[in-house]
C-alpha cells in the first residue's frame, strides 16, 4: 500500500508539473498507474519506485511518473452527439467564414491514446459529401509521451475497438494486426500527434477553430484549470469553439460562454451565432 505521506509527495510533484489534483484517498490509483513504470524501471514495487523518486531527484523518472499518473480513460466516439454537431453545424459555419483561405484546424488537447482525434478523422472521411472539399487539419497533444507513441501507431486492442465503434466502422477503417486492430493509412495520416503540456503549450502549435478538451479539466487543481483555460482561449480562434466533458462547462466561464441548448459546447465570447 502507498502511504499517506507518499501520496502527498507524489501529489505535490504531479500538481507542480502537470496541474493534476490527487486526493489523499487515491493511493490505490497511484499504485495502479505506477505499477507498469516500476516494473519497466526495475523496481520490485511501487513503494520502491516512490522512494527512488524522493531520494534521487531524477527529472526523467519523475516526469515519467507524472505522465503515468496523467493517464486518461478514453474511447471512440465518446459523447457522440458532439461529433454530430460538429458535422452538422460547426464545420459548415466555419467553412463559410474561412472560405478556402486556410484549413479548419481541430485540436484534441489531452488526447491520450488518440481515440478522440481518430474519431473526428473517421467522421470527416465518411462525410466528404456533406462538407465538400473542405480542408481540415487535426492535431492531438498529450503530456504522456507513451500515450502519444501509442496514438501515432494507431493500433488498438479488441477491448478498445469494442468501446464506441460499430462493426461497420471497424471493417471500413481498421485492419487486423496480430491481436490488435490498426487504423488504415488514410485515417492515421489525417492526424498528427505531439507530446505537449497544457500548462505550458508550445508557442508553435498555432490557433485552432475547434478544441476538444474533454474530461481533462476535472482532473486538475483549480489554479491549473484557470491556467489551462487561459491557454486554450489564447489558442482558440475568435470565432472558434471549445468542447468539454460532462459537468466541465462551468470551469471555462469567462473567456468562453456556453452555447444555448448544446451541452458541453462553448464558444469564444466573440461568437454571436452558431449557425447563420
N, C-alpha and C positions, 0 to 999 in steps of 0.2 A: 504493500500500500504506500502511496505517496503521502508524506506527512503534510500537515497544515503549513508548516514552515516552508517546505519545498514548494507547495502550491503558490504561496505568496512570492517566493523568489522567482519562480517561472512566470507568474502573472506580471511581475514588475518588468521583466525583460520583454515579454510579449506585448505589453502595453507601450513600452518605450519604442520598440522597433516597428510594430505593426498596428498599434492602437487597439489591440484585442482586449476585450473585457473578460477576464477569467475570474470566476467566483470561488470562494473558499471551498464550496462543496463539490467542485469539479475535479477532484483528484482522480476519479475513475476515468474521466475523459482524457486527462493528461496522460495517464498510464497507457490508455488505448492508443492514442495518437503518436506517442513517442516510442512505442514498443518496436516498430519497424526500424526506426533510426538507431535505437540502442543495439539491435542485432547487427545492422549494417556497419556500425562503428566498432563492433567487437566487445560491447559491454554485456555482462551477464544479466543485467536487469535495468529497468528504467531508473531505479534509485541510483545505480552506479553511474548512469549517464548524467543524471541531475547533479550528483556530487562532482563529476568532472566539469560540468558547466559552471559550477560555483567556484571551483578552485583553479581551473586552468585559464579562464577568461579567453577562451578560443573563439574569436569572432566568427570564423567559418562555421564551427559547430553550433554556436548559439543561433546563428542565422538559420541553419538547417532545422534546429529545434522549433524555432518560431514559425518557419514555413510549414512544418508538420502540424503544428497546433492551429494554423490558419486554414486547414483543410475544410472544405465546404461541400455538403451534400448537394448534388445536382442531378437533373435528369432531362431527357429530351422533351421539348415542348411543354415545359413546366409553365403553368398559367397560360394555357393555350389561347385564351381569349385575347391576351395581349398581342400575340403574333398575328391573330386575325385582324385586330385593329390596325396594326402597322400596315398590313397589306391593303386594307380597305379604305383607310383614311389618312394615316400619317404619310405614307410614301407618295400618294397622289398629290397631297398638299405641298410636300417638299419638292416634288418633281416640277410642279408648276412654278414654284418660286425659284428653283435652280436653273430650269431650262436644261441646256446641255453645257453649261459653263464649267461645271465640275461634278464629280461623283458625289452621291449622297454617302456620308460616312457614318458607320454604325460601330459603337464601341461596347464590347462586353467587358465591363470593369469588374474584376474579381471573377474571372471566367472559370476558375477551377480547371477541370479536365476537358472543357470545350463543348459540352453538350448544348449550351445555350447559343453560342455563336454558330455552331453547325446546324442547329435547328433553323436559325434565320437563313442560313445559306440554302438549306433544303427547300424552305418556303419560297425563296426567290427563284430557285431553279424550276420550281413547279408552276410558278405564276408569271412566266415571261409574257404571256398574252395580256395579262392584266396591266402590267406596268411598262409594256413596250420594250424599247432598247435602253431603258434606264441603267445607268452605271452606278453600282453600289460597291463600296469598299467596307469590309468587315474586319475589325481588329479585336483580338481578345488579349487581355493582360491579367496576370495574377502574380502575387508575391512569391508563390511557390514555384521554384524552377522545375521541380519534379512534375508538378501538375502541368506546367507549360510543355514539358517534353512529351508527356502523355497526350496532351491536346494536339500537338503537332503530328504525332504518329497517327492519330485518327483511328486507333484500334480500341475496341470496346468489348467487354465480356458479355456473355449471354445474359447475365443479370442486368447489365447496363442497357442493353438494347430492348429488354422487356419492359423497361420503365419509360413509357411515353411514346414509343414508336409503334406504328401499325405494321402489320405484316407487309402491306403494300410498300411502305417506305423502306422497310428493311431490305426487301428484294430489289427495289429500284436503286437505292443509293449505297448499299453495302455489298461486300463480297467476303466470303468466309476465309479466314486465315488461321489455320490450326483450330484452336478452341475459341478464338476471338472472331469478331466481325470488324472488318476495316472499311472505312468510307472509301468510295471510289474517288479517283483523282479529281474529277471536276468539282466535287464538294470540298475536298481537302485543300485544293489550290485556291478556293474562293475566300479563305480565311487566313489571316496572319496572326500568329501568337508571339507575344513577348513577355518576358519577366519584368514586372514593374510594381512599385509600391504606391498605393493610392494616397498615402500620406505625403509622398514626395514624387509625384508622377513626372516622367520625363518631359522636358520642355519641347522635345521634338515630336511629341505624339500628335500635335495639331488640334484642330477643332472638329467637333462631331455634331451631326444633326439628330441622331438618336443615341441615347446612352442607356444601356442596361446596367443596373447596379442593384440586383435583387438578392435579398437575404444576406447582404453584407453589412449594412449599417446597423442592423440589430445585434451584430457580434462585437461592436466597437464600444469604447468608452464614450461618454458624452463629449469630451473635448475632441477626441478623434473624429467623431461623427461630424462635428462642426467644420473641422479642417477638411475632411473628405468632401463634404457638400460644397465647400468653397472651391475646392479643386475641380470638382465636377462642373460647377457653374462656370468657372473660368474657361473650361474646355468645351462647353456646350454653345452651339450657335445661338444667336439672339432669338431665332425662331425655332429653336430645337426643343427636344422632348427628353424627359428622364423617366425610365420605367423602374419601379421599385417593387419589392415583395409585399406580401400580406402584412398589414399593420405598420409599414415603414413610412408612409407618406408624410406623417407629421414631422419626421426628422428633417425634411427638406424645406419646410416653410421658410420663406424669406426670399432667397434667390429663385425659387420655383413656386408655382402655385398648382393646386390640383385642378385637373380638367373635369368639369362637371359631368357627372354620370359615368366616369371611367375610373374604376378602382385601380390604384397603383400607377396611373398615368399622370405625369406632371409636366407643365410647360414652363419655359423661361418666362419671366414676368412680362417680357415684351410681346409674347404671343397673345393675340386677341381672339382668334377663332381657330378651331381645329380644322374645319373644312369650309371652303368657300362655295 
